[in-house]
Amino acid sequence: MTTMQNEANRAPTEGRVAMEIEKRTSRLPSDLFLWTALGSMAGSLVLALSGKQKLATFVGQWVPTMLIFGLYNKIVKVAGHDQYRSAAPVS
């Protein structure tokens, strides 16, 4: 068997909590995280222009977090635990 066949046939290694998080986050559209990050950038700009620098910095720090959540969401959809359940056995 090739390495890819071995990977497709092995059982998932995630725990119950990780599998539940993946199940719920995979339902969210990936665009949601991108738009939230862009909204945070816009909100931070508005707050900075209105003189609320500390709050602008706080809101601006949400941007990388939202992008990382979006990346996690995409990885779960492409290579999450569900790939093992949907993979057909290779003969």
C-alpha positions as CSV (number, residue, x, y, z in Angstrom):
1,M,0.0,0.0,0.0
2,T,1.1,3.5,-0.7
3,T,1.4,6.2,2.0
4,M,-1.8,7.9,0.8
5,Q,-3.7,4.7,1.1
6,N,-2.4,4.1,4.6
7,E,-3.5,7.6,5.6
8,A,-7.0,7.2,4.1
9,N,-7.5,4.0,6.0
10,R,-6.3,5.0,9.4
11,A,-8.7,6.1,12.2
12,P,-8.9,9.8,13.2
13,T,-6.5,10.8,16.0
14,E,-8.4,13.8,17.3
15,G,-10.2,13.8,20.6
16,R,-14.0,14.2,21.1
17,V,-13.6,18.0,21.8
18,A,-11.5,18.6,18.7
19,M,-13.9,16.6,16.5
20,E,-16.9,18.6,17.9
21,I,-15.2,21.9,17.3
22,E,-14.3,20.8,13.7
23,K,-17.9,19.7,13.1
24,R,-19.3,23.0,14.2
25,T,-16.7,25.3,12.6
26,S,-16.9,23.5,9.2
27,R,-20.5,24.7,8.9
28,L,-19.4,28.4,8.9
29,P,-18.6,29.9,5.5
30,S,-15.0,30.8,5.1
31,D,-16.0,34.3,3.9
32,L,-17.3,35.1,7.3
33,F,-13.9,35.3,8.8
34,L,-12.5,37.4,5.9
35,W,-15.3,39.9,6.2
36,T,-15.0,40.1,10.0
37,A,-11.3,40.8,9.6
38,L,-12.0,43.5,7.0
39,G,-14.7,45.0,9.3
40,S,-12.2,45.0,12.2
41,M,-9.7,46.9,10.0
42,A,-12.4,49.5,9.1
43,G,-13.6,49.8,12.7
44,S,-10.0,50.3,13.8
45,L,-9.5,53.0,11.2
46,V,-12.7,54.9,12.3
47,L,-11.7,54.7,15.9
48,A,-8.2,55.9,15.2
49,L,-9.5,58.9,13.2
50,S,-11.9,59.7,16.0
51,G,-9.0,59.9,18.5
52,K,-9.7,56.7,20.4
53,Q,-6.2,55.2,19.8
54,K,-6.2,52.5,22.5
55,L,-9.6,51.2,21.4
56,A,-8.4,51.3,17.8
57,T,-5.4,49.3,18.6
58,F,-7.5,46.7,20.5
59,V,-10.0,46.3,17.6
60,G,-7.1,46.2,15.1
61,Q,-5.6,43.3,16.9
62,W,-8.7,41.2,16.1
63,V,-7.7,41.1,12.4
64,P,-4.9,38.4,12.6
65,T,-7.1,36.4,15.0
66,M,-10.0,36.4,12.5
67,L,-7.7,35.4,9.6
68,I,-6.2,32.6,11.7
69,F,-9.8,31.4,12.5
70,G,-10.5,31.5,8.8
71,L,-7.4,29.5,8.0
72,Y,-8.4,26.9,10.6
73,N,-11.9,26.8,9.1
74,K,-10.5,26.1,5.7
75,I,-8.1,23.4,6.9
76,V,-11.0,21.7,8.7
77,K,-13.0,21.7,5.5
78,V,-10.2,20.4,3.4
79,A,-8.2,18.0,5.7
80,G,-10.3,17.6,8.8
81,H,-11.5,14.5,10.5
82,D,-14.3,14.1,8.0
83,Q,-11.9,13.0,5.3
84,Y,-11.4,9.7,7.1
85,R,-15.1,9.0,7.3
86,S,-15.8,9.9,3.6
87,A,-12.7,8.1,2.2
88,A,-13.7,5.0,0.3
89,P,-11.5,1.9,1.1
90,V,-8.9,1.3,-1.6
91,S,-8.6,-2.2,-2.8
